[in-house]
Amino acid sequence: MHDITDLESRGIPGVGVASTEFIPAAAAQAESLGFDAAMVFVQHPIQDRDDDEMRALAEAAYDKIVARVSMS
């Protein structure tokens, strides 16, 4: 969240990507920072996924990420 806030403050569009487990934490950070960062959430967990599964998650999120960064 801090990275996206920093990028946006410098005029560089950014989108945070995290797993669904972190939705409440992202909301809390946004409130704390006073900045509602563009976020895309993917299925949790991710740490035990193999390369093909990670590619599938990335491909599924790609259009959402591009759409969010285009709105910035």
CHARMM internal coordinates of N, CA and C (Angstrom, degrees):
IC EDIT
DIST 1 N 1 CA 1.4401
DIST 1 CA 1 C 1.5296
ANGL 1 N 1 CA 1 C 110.63
DIST 1 C 2 N 1.3168
ANGL 1 CA 1 C 2 N 117.09
DIHE 1 N 1 CA 1 C 2 N -40.76
DIST 2 N 2 CA 1.4659
ANGL 1 C 2 N 2 CA 120.11
DIHE 1 CA 1 C 2 N 2 CA 178.97
DIST 2 CA 2 C 1.5248
ANGL 2 N 2 CA 2 C 110.75
DIHE 1 C 2 N 2 CA 2 C -63.83
DIST 2 C 3 N 1.3284
ANGL 2 CA 2 C 3 N 117.52
DIHE 2 N 2 CA 2 C 3 N -38.35
DIST 3 N 3 CA 1.4688
ANGL 2 C 3 N 3 CA 120.57
DIHE 2 CA 2 C 3 N 3 CA 179.60
DIST 3 CA 3 C 1.5217
ANGL 3 N 3 CA 3 C 111.19
DIHE 2 C 3 N 3 CA 3 C -63.25
DIST 3 C 4 N 1.3347
ANGL 3 CA 3 C 4 N 116.38
DIHE 3 N 3 CA 3 C 4 N -45.59
DIST 4 N 4 CA 1.4591
ANGL 3 C 4 N 4 CA 120.02
DIHE 3 CA 3 C 4 N 4 CA -179.76
DIST 4 CA 4 C 1.5287
ANGL 4 N 4 CA 4 C 110.00
DIHE 3 C 4 N 4 CA 4 C -64.91
DIST 4 C 5 N 1.3138
ANGL 4 CA 4 C 5 N 117.18
DIHE 4 N 4 CA 4 C 5 N -41.29
DIST 5 N 5 CA 1.4616
ANGL 4 C 5 N 5 CA 121.29
DIHE 4 CA 4 C 5 N 5 CA 177.93
DIST 5 CA 5 C 1.5217
ANGL 5 N 5 CA 5 C 110.19
DIHE 4 C 5 N 5 CA 5 C -60.00
DIST 5 C 6 N 1.3280
ANGL 5 CA 5 C 6 N 117.23
DIHE 5 N 5 CA 5 C 6 N -44.26
DIST 6 N 6 CA 1.4615
ANGL 5 C 6 N 6 CA 121.62
DIHE 5 CA 5 C 6 N 6 CA 179.00
DIST 6 CA 6 C 1.5253
ANGL 6 N 6 CA 6 C 111.24
DIHE 5 C 6 N 6 CA 6 C -63.15
DIST 6 C 7 N 1.3303
ANGL 6 CA 6 C 7 N 116.77
DIHE 6 N 6 CA 6 C 7 N -47.30
DIST 7 N 7 CA 1.4661
ANGL 6 C 7 N 7 CA 119.84
DIHE 6 CA 6 C 7 N 7 CA 179.33
DIST 7 CA 7 C 1.5231
ANGL 7 N 7 CA 7 C 111.16
DIHE 6 C 7 N 7 CA 7 C -58.46
DIST 7 C 8 N 1.3241
ANGL 7 CA 7 C 8 N 116.17
DIHE 7 N 7 CA 7 C 8 N -49.47
DIST 8 N 8 CA 1.4636
ANGL 7 C 8 N 8 CA 120.52
DIHE 7 CA 7 C 8 N 8 CA -178.25
DIST 8 CA 8 C 1.5261
ANGL 8 N 8 CA 8 C 111.43
DIHE 7 C 8 N 8 CA 8 C -61.91
DIST 8 C 9 N 1.3338
ANGL 8 CA 8 C 9 N 117.69
DIHE 8 N 8 CA 8 C 9 N -36.42
DIST 9 N 9 CA 1.4655
ANGL 8 C 9 N 9 CA 120.33
DIHE 8 CA 8 C 9 N 9 CA 179.82
DIST 9 CA 9 C 1.5241
ANGL 9 N 9 CA 9 C 111.68
DIHE 8 C 9 N 9 CA 9 C -66.79
DIST 9 C 10 N 1.3397
ANGL 9 CA 9 C 10 N 116.43
DIHE 9 N 9 CA 9 C 10 N -21.47
DIST 10 N 10 CA 1.4675
ANGL 9 C 10 N 10 CA 121.27
DIHE 9 CA 9 C 10 N 10 CA 177.42
DIST 10 CA 10 C 1.5219
ANGL 10 N 10 CA 10 C 112.08
DIHE 9 C 10 N 10 CA 10 C -97.62
DIST 10 C 11 N 1.3461
ANGL 10 CA 10 C 11 N 116.65
DIHE 10 N 10 CA 10 C 11 N 8.23
DIST 11 N 11 CA 1.4573
ANGL 10 C 11 N 11 CA 120.53
DIHE 10 CA 10 C 11 N 11 CA 178.14
DIST 11 CA 11 C 1.5158
ANGL 11 N 11 CA 11 C 114.56
DIHE 10 C 11 N 11 CA 11 C 81.54
DIST 11 C 12 N 1.3286
ANGL 11 CA 11 C 12 N 116.62
DIHE 11 N 11 CA 11 C 12 N 15.04
DIST 12 N 12 CA 1.4642
ANGL 11 C 12 N 12 CA 121.36
DIHE 11 CA 11 C 12 N 12 CA 179.59
DIST 12 CA 12 C 1.5236
ANGL 12 N 12 CA 12 C 107.93
DIHE 11 C 12 N 12 CA 12 C -105.14
DIST 12 C 13 N 1.3386
ANGL 12 CA 12 C 13 N 117.41
DIHE 12 N 12 CA 12 C 13 N 116.27
DIST 13 N 13 CA 1.4671
ANGL 12 C 13 N 13 CA 119.01
DIHE 12 CA 12 C 13 N 13 CA -179.47
DIST 13 CA 13 C 1.5251
ANGL 13 N 13 CA 13 C 111.27
DIHE 12 C 13 N 13 CA 13 C -62.70
DIST 13 C 14 N 1.3090
ANGL 13 CA 13 C 14 N 115.92
DIHE 13 N 13 CA 13 C 14 N 142.48
DIST 14 N 14 CA 1.4608
ANGL 13 C 14 N 14 CA 120.59
DIHE 13 CA 13 C 14 N 14 CA 178.83
DIST 14 CA 14 C 1.5137
ANGL 14 N 14 CA 14 C 111.23
DIHE 13 C 14 N 14 CA 14 C -147.48
DIST 14 C 15 N 1.3137
ANGL 14 CA 14 C 15 N 115.17
DIHE 14 N 14 CA 14 C 15 N 155.94
DIST 15 N 15 CA 1.4599
ANGL 14 C 15 N 15 CA 122.25
DIHE 14 CA 14 C 15 N 15 CA 177.32
DIST 15 CA 15 C 1.5178
ANGL 15 N 15 CA 15 C 107.71
DIHE 14 C 15 N 15 CA 15 C -135.94
DIST 15 C 16 N 1.3168
ANGL 15 CA 15 C 16 N 116.56
DIHE 15 N 15 CA 15 C 16 N 128.41
DIST 16 N 16 CA 1.4559
ANGL 15 C 16 N 16 CA 120.86
DIHE 15 CA 15 C 16 N 16 CA 174.61
DIST 16 CA 16 C 1.5171
ANGL 16 N 16 CA 16 C 109.84
DIHE 15 C 16 N 16 CA 16 C -83.18
DIST 16 C 17 N 1.3077
ANGL 16 CA 16 C 17 N 116.14
DIHE 16 N 16 CA 16 C 17 N 141.94
DIST 17 N 17 CA 1.4653
ANGL 16 C 17 N 17 CA 121.47
DIHE 16 CA 16 C 17 N 17 CA 176.59
DIST 17 CA 17 C 1.5228
ANGL 17 N 17 CA 17 C 107.33
DIHE 16 C 17 N 17 CA 17 C -124.97
DIST 17 C 18 N 1.3259
ANGL 17 CA 17 C 18 N 115.77
DIHE 17 N 17 CA 17 C 18 N 126.09
DIST 18 N 18 CA 1.4626
ANGL 17 C 18 N 18 CA 121.18
DIHE 17 CA 17 C 18 N 18 CA -179.66
DIST 18 CA 18 C 1.5171
ANGL 18 N 18 CA 18 C 108.40
DIHE 17 C 18 N 18 CA 18 C -148.82
DIST 18 C 19 N 1.3171
ANGL 18 CA 18 C 19 N 115.50
DIHE 18 N 18 CA 18 C 19 N 166.65
DIST 19 N 19 CA 1.4636
ANGL 18 C 19 N 19 CA 118.62
DIHE 18 CA 18 C 19 N 19 CA 177.02
DIST 19 CA 19 C 1.5253
ANGL 19 N 19 CA 19 C 109.65
DIHE 18 C 19 N 19 CA 19 C -82.26
DIST 19 C 20 N 1.3141
ANGL 19 CA 19 C 20 N 115.10
DIHE 19 N 19 CA 19 C 20 N 161.03
DIST 20 N 20 CA 1.4653
ANGL 19 C 20 N 20 CA 121.85
DIHE 19 CA 19 C 20 N 20 CA -175.68
DIST 20 CA 20 C 1.5255
ANGL 20 N 20 CA 20 C 113.20
DIHE 19 C 20 N 20 CA 20 C -58.38
DIST 20 C 21 N 1.3030
ANGL 20 CA 20 C 21 N 117.44
DIHE 20 N 20 CA 20 C 21 N -22.95
DIST 21 N 21 CA 1.4707
ANGL 20 C 21 N 21 CA 121.24
DIHE 20 CA 20 C 21 N 21 CA 177.70
DIST 21 CA 21 C 1.5297
ANGL 21 N 21 CA 21 C 111.42
DIHE 20 C 21 N 21 CA 21 C -59.11
DIST 21 C 22 N 1.3290
ANGL 21 CA 21 C 22 N 116.70
DIHE 21 N 21 CA 21 C 22 N -25.37
DIST 22 N 22 CA 1.4568
ANGL 21 C 22 N 22 CA 121.61
DIHE 21 CA 21 C 22 N 22 CA -173.36
DIST 22 CA 22 C 1.5255
ANGL 22 N 22 CA 22 C 114.00
DIHE 21 C 22 N 22 CA 22 C -99.75
DIST 22 C 23 N 1.3349
ANGL 22 CA 22 C 23 N 117.86
DIHE 22 N 22 CA 22 C 23 N 10.96
DIST 23 N 23 CA 1.4662
ANGL 22 C 23 N 23 CA 120.13
DIHE 22 CA 22 C 23 N 23 CA 177.81
DIST 23 CA 23 C 1.5322
ANGL 23 N 23 CA 23 C 111.35
DIHE 22 C 23 N 23 CA 23 C -58.33
DIST 23 C 24 N 1.3482
ANGL 23 CA 23 C 24 N 119.62
DIHE 23 N 23 CA 23 C 24 N -49.84
DIST 24 N 24 CA 1.4751
ANGL 23 C 24 N 24 CA 118.67
DIHE 23 CA 23 C 24 N 24 CA 179.11
DIST 24 CA 24 C 1.5341
ANGL 24 N 24 CA 24 C 112.79
DIHE 23 C 24 N 24 CA 24 C -62.01
DIST 24 C 25 N 1.3188
ANGL 24 CA 24 C 25 N 117.26
DIHE 24 N 24 CA 24 C 25 N -38.77
DIST 25 N 25 CA 1.4668
ANGL 24 C 25 N 25 CA 120.32
DIHE 24 CA 24 C 25 N 25 CA 179.70
DIST 25 CA 25 C 1.5254
ANGL 25 N 25 CA 25 C 110.79
DIHE 24 C 25 N 25 CA 25 C -65.89
DIST 25 C 26 N 1.3202
ANGL 25 CA 25 C 26 N 117.31
DIHE 25 N 25 CA 25 C 26 N -39.75
DIST 26 N 26 CA 1.4660
ANGL 25 C 26 N 26 CA 120.74
DIHE 25 CA 25 C 26 N 26 CA 178.35
DIST 26 CA 26 C 1.5241
ANGL 26 N 26 CA 26 C 110.55
DIHE 25 C 26 N 26 CA 26 C -63.78
DIST 26 C 27 N 1.3198
ANGL 26 CA 26 C 27 N 116.77
DIHE 26 N 26 CA 26 C 27 N -40.90
DIST 27 N 27 CA 1.4672
ANGL 26 C 27 N 27 CA 120.57
DIHE 26 CA 26 C 27 N 27 CA 178.20
DIST 27 CA 27 C 1.5277
ANGL 27 N 27 CA 27 C 110.76
DIHE 26 C 27 N 27 CA 27 C -63.94
DIST 27 C 28 N 1.3224
ANGL 27 CA 27 C 28 N 116.89
DIHE 27 N 27 CA 27 C 28 N -41.96
DIST 28 N 28 CA 1.4655
ANGL 27 C 28 N 28 CA 120.90
DIHE 27 CA 27 C 28 N 28 CA 178.95
DIST 28 CA 28 C 1.5252
ANGL 28 N 28 CA 28 C 111.00
DIHE 27 C 28 N 28 CA 28 C -65.00
DIST 28 C 29 N 1.3262
ANGL 28 CA 28 C 29 N 117.08
DIHE 28 N 28 CA 28 C 29 N -42.48
DIST 29 N 29 CA 1.4666
ANGL 28 C 29 N 29 CA 120.85
DIHE 28 CA 28 C 29 N 29 CA 178.38
DIST 29 CA 29 C 1.5204
ANGL 29 N 29 CA 29 C 110.78
DIHE 28 C 29 N 29 CA 29 C -63.86
DIST 29 C 30 N 1.3296
ANGL 29 CA 29 C 30 N 116.66
DIHE 29 N 29 CA 29 C 30 N -43.24
DIST 30 N 30 CA 1.4627
ANGL 29 C 30 N 30 CA 120.49
DIHE 29 CA 29 C 30 N 30 CA 179.51
DIST 30 CA 30 C 1.5242
ANGL 30 N 30 CA 30 C 110.32
DIHE 29 C 30 N 30 CA 30 C -58.85
DIST 30 C 31 N 1.3211
ANGL 30 CA 30 C 31 N 116.27
DIHE 30 N 30 CA 30 C 31 N -44.31
DIST 31 N 31 CA 1.4634
ANGL 30 C 31 N 31 CA 120.13
DIHE 30 CA 30 C 31 N 31 CA 179.23
DIST 31 CA 31 C 1.5260
ANGL 31 N 31 CA 31 C 110.78
DIHE 30 C 31 N 31 CA 31 C -65.20
DIST 31 C 32 N 1.3281
ANGL 31 CA 31 C 32 N 116.59
DIHE 31 N 31 CA 31 C 32 N -43.39
DIST 32 N 32 CA 1.4590
ANGL 31 C 32 N 32 CA 121.61
DIHE 31 CA 31 C 32 N 32 CA -178.91
DIST 32 CA 32 C 1.5279
ANGL 32 N 32 CA 32 C 111.79
DIHE 31 C 32 N 32 CA 32 C -63.15
DIST 32 C 33 N 1.3307
ANGL 32 CA 32 C 33 N 115.98
DIHE 32 N 32 CA 32 C 33 N -41.38
DIST 33 N 33 CA 1.4616
ANGL 32 C 33 N 33 CA 120.88
DIHE 32 CA 32 C 33 N 33 CA -177.99
DIST 33 CA 33 C 1.5240
ANGL 33 N 33 CA 33 C 112.91
DIHE 32 C 33 N 33 CA 33 C -83.74
DIST 33 C 34 N 1.3274
ANGL 33 CA 33 C 34 N 116.55
DIHE 33 N 33 CA 33 C 34 N -14.29
DIST 34 N 34 CA 1.4562
ANGL 33 C 34 N 34 CA 119.71
DIHE 33 CA 33 C 34 N 34 CA -176.11
DIST 34 CA 34 C 1.5106
ANGL 34 N 34 CA 34 C 112.09
DIHE 33 C 34 N 34 CA 34 C 69.11
DIST 34 C 35 N 1.3234
ANGL 34 CA 34 C 35 N 116.08
DIHE 34 N 34 CA 34 C 35 N 30.45
DIST 35 N 35 CA 1.4625
ANGL 34 C 35 N 35 CA 121.26
DIHE 34 CA 34 C 35 N 35 CA -177.17
DIST 35 CA 35 C 1.5191
ANGL 35 N 35 CA 35 C 108.73
DIHE 34 C 35 N 35 CA 35 C -142.46
DIST 35 C 36 N 1.3114
ANGL 35 CA 35 C 36 N 116.58
DIHE 35 N 35 CA 35 C 36 N 123.17
DIST 36 N 36 CA 1.4578
ANGL 35 C 36 N 36 CA 121.76
DIHE 35 CA 35 C 36 N 36 CA -179.63
DIST 36 CA 36 C 1.5254
ANGL 36 N 36 CA 36 C 108.92
DIHE 35 C 36 N 36 CA 36 C -94.88
DIST 36 C 37 N 1.3127
ANGL 36 CA 36 C 37 N 116.45
DIHE 36 N 36 CA 36 C 37 N 87.23
DIST 37 N 37 CA 1.4622
ANGL 36 C 37 N 37 CA 121.95
DIHE 36 CA 36 C 37 N 37 CA -176.93
DIST 37 CA 37 C 1.5185
ANGL 37 N 37 CA 37 C 111.20
DIHE 36 C 37 N 37 CA 37 C -68.66
DIST 37 C 38 N 1.3170
ANGL 37 CA 37 C 38 N 115.63
DIHE 37 N 37 CA 37 C 38 N 147.10
DIST 38 N 38 CA 1.4633
ANGL 37 C 38 N 38 CA 121.02
DIHE 37 CA 37 C 38 N 38 CA 172.95
DIST 38 CA 38 C 1.5254
ANGL 38 N 38 CA 38 C 107.62
DIHE 37 C 38 N 38 CA 38 C -67.84
DIST 38 C 39 N 1.3244
ANGL 38 CA 38 C 39 N 116.30
DIHE 38 N 38 CA 38 C 39 N 128.23
DIST 39 N 39 CA 1.4629
ANGL 38 C 39 N 39 CA 121.10
DIHE 38 CA 38 C 39 N 39 CA -177.85
DIST 39 CA 39 C 1.5214
ANGL 39 N 39 CA 39 C 110.08
DIHE 38 C 39 N 39 CA 39 C -133.45
DIST 39 C 40 N 1.3218
ANGL 39 CA 39 C 40 N 115.31
DIHE 39 N 39 CA 39 C 40 N 147.86
DIST 40 N 40 CA 1.4643
ANGL 39 C 40 N 40 CA 122.93
DIHE 39 CA 39 C 40 N 40 CA 170.29
DIST 40 CA 40 C 1.5201
ANGL 40 N 40 CA 40 C 105.91
DIHE 39 C 40 N 40 CA 40 C -127.74
DIST 40 C 41 N 1.3198
ANGL 40 CA 40 C 41 N 115.79
DIHE 40 N 40 CA 40 C 41 N 131.17
DIST 41 N 41 CA 1.4611
ANGL 40 C 41 N 41 CA 120.89
DIHE 40 CA 40 C 41 N 41 CA -178.60
DIST 41 CA 41 C 1.5213
ANGL 41 N 41 CA 41 C 110.16
DIHE 40 C 41 N 41 CA 41 C -111.54
DIST 41 C 42 N 1.3292
ANGL 41 CA 41 C 42 N 115.27
DIHE 41 N 41 CA 41 C 42 N 135.61
DIST 42 N 42 CA 1.4661
ANGL 41 C 42 N 42 CA 122.27
DIHE 41 CA 41 C 42 N 42 CA 178.45
DIST 42 CA 42 C 1.5228
ANGL 42 N 42 CA 42 C 108.64
DIHE 41 C 42 N 42 CA 42 C -112.24
DIST 42 C 43 N 1.3290
ANGL 42 CA 42 C 43 N 115.14
DIHE 42 N 42 CA 42 C 43 N 166.30
DIST 43 N 43 CA 1.4625
ANGL 42 C 43 N 43 CA 120.02
DIHE 42 CA 42 C 43 N 43 CA -178.79
DIST 43 CA 43 C 1.5216
ANGL 43 N 43 CA 43 C 112.16
DIHE 42 C 43 N 43 CA 43 C -58.43
DIST 43 C 44 N 1.3102
ANGL 43 CA 43 C 44 N 114.66
DIHE 43 N 43 CA 43 C 44 N 142.21
DIST 44 N 44 CA 1.4645
ANGL 43 C 44 N 44 CA 122.79
DIHE 43 CA 43 C 44 N 44 CA 176.74
DIST 44 CA 44 C 1.5211
ANGL 44 N 44 CA 44 C 108.27
DIHE 43 C 44 N 44 CA 44 C -103.53
DIST 44 C 45 N 1.2858
ANGL 44 CA 44 C 45 N 120.93
DIHE 44 N 44 CA 44 C 45 N 147.69
DIST 45 N 45 CA 1.4635
ANGL 44 C 45 N 45 CA 128.95
DIHE 44 CA 44 C 45 N 45 CA -2.96
DIST 45 CA 45 C 1.5264
ANGL 45 N 45 CA 45 C 110.97
DIHE 44 C 45 N 45 CA 45 C -87.82
DIST 45 C 46 N 1.3301
ANGL 45 CA 45 C 46 N 115.47
DIHE 45 N 45 CA 45 C 46 N 166.28
DIST 46 N 46 CA 1.4572
ANGL 45 C 46 N 46 CA 118.77
DIHE 45 CA 45 C 46 N 46 CA 176.55
DIST 46 CA 46 C 1.5257
ANGL 46 N 46 CA 46 C 112.91
DIHE 45 C 46 N 46 CA 46 C -116.80
DIST 46 C 47 N 1.3216
ANGL 46 CA 46 C 47 N 117.78
DIHE 46 N 46 CA 46 C 47 N -20.81
DIST 47 N 47 CA 1.4678
ANGL 46 C 47 N 47 CA 119.57
DIHE 46 CA 46 C 47 N 47 CA -171.75
DIST 47 CA 47 C 1.5190
ANGL 47 N 47 CA 47 C 114.43
DIHE 46 C 47 N 47 CA 47 C -63.51
DIST 47 C 48 N 1.3319
ANGL 47 CA 47 C 48 N 118.21
DIHE 47 N 47 CA 47 C 48 N -24.66
DIST 48 N 48 CA 1.4659
ANGL 47 C 48 N 48 CA 119.10
DIHE 47 CA 47 C 48 N 48 CA -177.90
DIST 48 CA 48 C 1.5246
ANGL 48 N 48 CA 48 C 112.90
DIHE 47 C 48 N 48 CA 48 C -101.97
DIST 48 C 49 N 1.3207
ANGL 48 CA 48 C 49 N 117.29
DIHE 48 N 48 CA 48 C 49 N 14.21
DIST 49 N 49 CA 1.4651
ANGL 48 C 49 N 49 CA 120.89
DIHE 48 CA 48 C 49 N 49 CA -179.00
DIST 49 CA 49 C 1.5219
ANGL 49 N 49 CA 49 C 110.78
DIHE 48 C 49 N 49 CA 49 C -87.93
DIST 49 C 50 N 1.3417
ANGL 49 CA 49 C 50 N 114.65
DIHE 49 N 49 CA 49 C 50 N 146.31
DIST 50 N 50 CA 1.4668
ANGL 49 C 50 N 50 CA 118.67
DIHE 49 CA 49 C 50 N 50 CA 177.44
DIST 50 CA 50 C 1.5356
ANGL 50 N 50 CA 50 C 109.24
DIHE 49 C 50 N 50 CA 50 C -84.99
DIST 50 C 51 N 1.3241
ANGL 50 CA 50 C 51 N 116.26
DIHE 50 N 50 CA 50 C 51 N 177.52
DIST 51 N 51 CA 1.4647
ANGL 50 C 51 N 51 CA 120.76
DIHE 50 CA 50 C 51 N 51 CA -175.62
DIST 51 CA 51 C 1.5251
ANGL 51 N 51 CA 51 C 112.62
DIHE 50 C 51 N 51 CA 51 C -58.62
DIST 51 C 52 N 1.3217
ANGL 51 CA 51 C 52 N 117.43
DIHE 51 N 51 CA 51 C 52 N -42.85
DIST 52 N 52 CA 1.4661
ANGL 51 C 52 N 52 CA 120.25
DIHE 51 CA 51 C 52 N 52 CA -179.75
DIST 52 CA 52 C 1.5240
ANGL 52 N 52 CA 52 C 111.35
DIHE 51 C 52 N 52 CA 52 C -63.89
DIST 52 C 53 N 1.3176
ANGL 52 CA 52 C 53 N 117.04
DIHE 52 N 52 CA 52 C 53 N -40.35
DIST 53 N 53 CA 1.4680
ANGL 52 C 53 N 53 CA 120.65
DIHE 52 CA 52 C 53 N 53 CA 178.19
DIST 53 CA 53 C 1.5317
ANGL 53 N 53 CA 53 C 110.98
DIHE 52 C 53 N 53 CA 53 C -66.17
DIST 53 C 54 N 1.3272
ANGL 53 CA 53 C 54 N 116.80
DIHE 53 N 53 CA 53 C 54 N -38.81
DIST 54 N 54 CA 1.4615
ANGL 53 C 54 N 54 CA 120.14
DIHE 53 CA 53 C 54 N 54 CA 178.00
DIST 54 CA 54 C 1.5239
ANGL 54 N 54 CA 54 C 110.75
DIHE 53 C 54 N 54 CA 54 C -66.24
DIST 54 C 55 N 1.3364
ANGL 54 CA 54 C 55 N 116.95
DIHE 54 N 54 CA 54 C 55 N -39.95
DIST 55 N 55 CA 1.4596
ANGL 54 C 55 N 55 CA 120.13
DIHE 54 CA 54 C 55 N 55 CA 176.49
DIST 55 CA 55 C 1.5334
ANGL 55 N 55 CA 55 C 110.68
DIHE 54 C 55 N 55 CA 55 C -61.13
DIST 55 C 56 N 1.3226
ANGL 55 CA 55 C 56 N 116.29
DIHE 55 N 55 CA 55 C 56 N -41.97
DIST 56 N 56 CA 1.4633
ANGL 55 C 56 N 56 CA 120.51
DIHE 55 CA 55 C 56 N 56 CA 179.20
DIST 56 CA 56 C 1.5304
ANGL 56 N 56 CA 56 C 110.88
DIHE 55 C 56 N 56 CA 56 C -62.71
DIST 56 C 57 N 1.3306
ANGL 56 CA 56 C 57 N 117.10
DIHE 56 N 56 CA 56 C 57 N -41.96
DIST 57 N 57 CA 1.4686
ANGL 56 C 57 N 57 CA 120.14
DIHE 56 CA 56 C 57 N 57 CA 176.54
DIST 57 CA 57 C 1.5305
ANGL 57 N 57 CA 57 C 110.94
DIHE 56 C 57 N 57 CA 57 C -61.93
DIST 57 C 58 N 1.3248
ANGL 57 CA 57 C 58 N 115.93
DIHE 57 N 57 CA 57 C 58 N -44.48
DIST 58 N 58 CA 1.4666
ANGL 57 C 58 N 58 CA 120.59
DIHE 57 CA 57 C 58 N 58 CA -179.87
DIST 58 CA 58 C 1.5263
ANGL 58 N 58 CA 58 C 110.98
DIHE 57 C 58 N 58 CA 58 C -63.63
DIST 58 C 59 N 1.3172
ANGL 58 CA 58 C 59 N 116.55
DIHE 58 N 58 CA 58 C 59 N -44.30
DIST 59 N 59 CA 1.4620
ANGL 58 C 59 N 59 CA 119.99
DIHE 58 CA 58 C 59 N 59 CA 179.56
DIST 59 CA 59 C 1.5231
ANGL 59 N 59 CA 59 C 111.15
DIHE 58 C 59 N 59 CA 59 C -63.77
DIST 59 C 60 N 1.3232
ANGL 59 CA 59 C 60 N 117.13
DIHE 59 N 59 CA 59 C 60 N -38.75
DIST 60 N 60 CA 1.4639
ANGL 59 C 60 N 60 CA 120.84
DIHE 59 CA 59 C 60 N 60 CA 179.35
DIST 60 CA 60 C 1.5292
ANGL 60 N 60 CA 60 C 111.47
DIHE 59 C 60 N 60 CA 60 C -66.76
DIST 60 C 61 N 1.3174
ANGL 60 CA 60 C 61 N 117.34
DIHE 60 N 60 CA 60 C 61 N -31.32
DIST 61 N 61 CA 1.4659
ANGL 60 C 61 N 61 CA 121.55
DIHE 60 CA 60 C 61 N 61 CA -177.55
DIST 61 CA 61 C 1.5263
ANGL 61 N 61 CA 61 C 113.18
DIHE 60 C 61 N 61 CA 61 C -90.90
DIST 61 C 62 N 1.3195
ANGL 61 CA 61 C 62 N 117.71
DIHE 61 N 61 CA 61 C 62 N -15.15
DIST 62 N 62 CA 1.4672
ANGL 61 C 62 N 62 CA 122.27
DIHE 61 CA 61 C 62 N 62 CA -171.58
DIST 62 CA 62 C 1.5328
ANGL 62 N 62 CA 62 C 113.15
DIHE 61 C 62 N 62 CA 62 C -52.53
DIST 62 C 63 N 1.3226
ANGL 62 CA 62 C 63 N 117.78
DIHE 62 N 62 CA 62 C 63 N -52.67
DIST 63 N 63 CA 1.4655
ANGL 62 C 63 N 63 CA 120.48
DIHE 62 CA 62 C 63 N 63 CA -177.37
DIST 63 CA 63 C 1.5266
ANGL 63 N 63 CA 63 C 111.53
DIHE 62 C 63 N 63 CA 63 C -61.53
DIST 63 C 64 N 1.3261
ANGL 63 CA 63 C 64 N 117.28
DIHE 63 N 63 CA 63 C 64 N -37.93
DIST 64 N 64 CA 1.4678
ANGL 63 C 64 N 64 CA 120.69
DIHE 63 CA 63 C 64 N 64 CA 178.24
DIST 64 CA 64 C 1.5315
ANGL 64 N 64 CA 64 C 110.56
DIHE 63 C 64 N 64 CA 64 C -65.68
DIST 64 C 65 N 1.3255
ANGL 64 CA 64 C 65 N 115.97
DIHE 64 N 64 CA 64 C 65 N -40.86
DIST 65 N 65 CA 1.4684
ANGL 64 C 65 N 65 CA 120.36
DIHE 64 CA 64 C 65 N 65 CA 180.00
DIST 65 CA 65 C 1.5247
ANGL 65 N 65 CA 65 C 110.26
DIHE 64 C 65 N 65 CA 65 C -63.76
DIST 65 C 66 N 1.3282
ANGL 65 CA 65 C 66 N 116.60
DIHE 65 N 65 CA 65 C 66 N -47.66
DIST 66 N 66 CA 1.4683
ANGL 65 C 66 N 66 CA 120.70
DIHE 65 CA 65 C 66 N 66 CA 179.58
DIST 66 CA 66 C 1.5284
ANGL 66 N 66 CA 66 C 110.48
DIHE 65 C 66 N 66 CA 66 C -61.49
DIST 66 C 67 N 1.3219
ANGL 66 CA 66 C 67 N 116.79
DIHE 66 N 66 CA 66 C 67 N -42.51
DIST 67 N 67 CA 1.4665
ANGL 66 C 67 N 67 CA 120.12
DIHE 66 CA 66 C 67 N 67 CA 179.27
DIST 67 CA 67 C 1.5244
ANGL 67 N 67 CA 67 C 111.14
DIHE 66 C 67 N 67 CA 67 C -62.11
DIST 67 C 68 N 1.3231
ANGL 67 CA 67 C 68 N 117.29
DIHE 67 N 67 CA 67 C 68 N -43.81
DIST 68 N 68 CA 1.4717
ANGL 67 C 68 N 68 CA 120.77
DIHE 67 CA 67 C 68 N 68 CA -178.55
DIST 68 CA 68 C 1.5276
ANGL 68 N 68 CA 68 C 111.52
DIHE 67 C 68 N 68 CA 68 C -67.53
DIST 68 C 69 N 1.3260
ANGL 68 CA 68 C 69 N 117.26
DIHE 68 N 68 CA 68 C 69 N -41.51
DIST 69 N 69 CA 1.4660
ANGL 68 C 69 N 69 CA 118.91
DIHE 68 CA 68 C 69 N 69 CA -179.60
DIST 69 CA 69 C 1.5309
ANGL 69 N 69 CA 69 C 110.09
DIHE 68 C 69 N 69 CA 69 C -69.58
DIST 69 C 70 N 1.3115
ANGL 69 CA 69 C 70 N 117.65
DIHE 69 N 69 CA 69 C 70 N -29.25
DIST 70 N 70 CA 1.4651
ANGL 69 C 70 N 70 CA 121.52
DIHE 69 CA 69 C 70 N 70 CA 178.14
DIST 70 CA 70 C 1.5219
ANGL 70 N 70 CA 70 C 111.85
DIHE 69 C 70 N 70 CA 70 C -71.61
DIST 70 C 71 N 1.3358
ANGL 70 CA 70 C 71 N 117.10
DIHE 70 N 70 CA 70 C 71 N -24.26
DIST 71 N 71 CA 1.4647
ANGL 70 C 71 N 71 CA 121.92
DIHE 70 CA 70 C 71 N 71 CA 179.32
DIST 71 CA 71 C 1.5219
ANGL 71 N 71 CA 71 C 111.75
DIHE 70 C 71 N 71 CA 71 C -82.04
DIST 71 C 72 N 1.3287
ANGL 71 CA 71 C 72 N 117.28
DIHE 71 N 71 CA 71 C 72 N -16.12
DIST 72 N 72 CA 1.4755
ANGL 71 C 72 N 72 CA 120.91
DIHE 71 CA 71 C 72 N 72 CA -175.83
DIST 72 CA 72 C 1.5102
ANGL 72 N 72 CA 72 C 111.62
DIHE 71 C 72 N 72 CA 72 C -67.19
END
COOR INIT
IC SEED 1 N 1 CA 1 C
IC BUILD
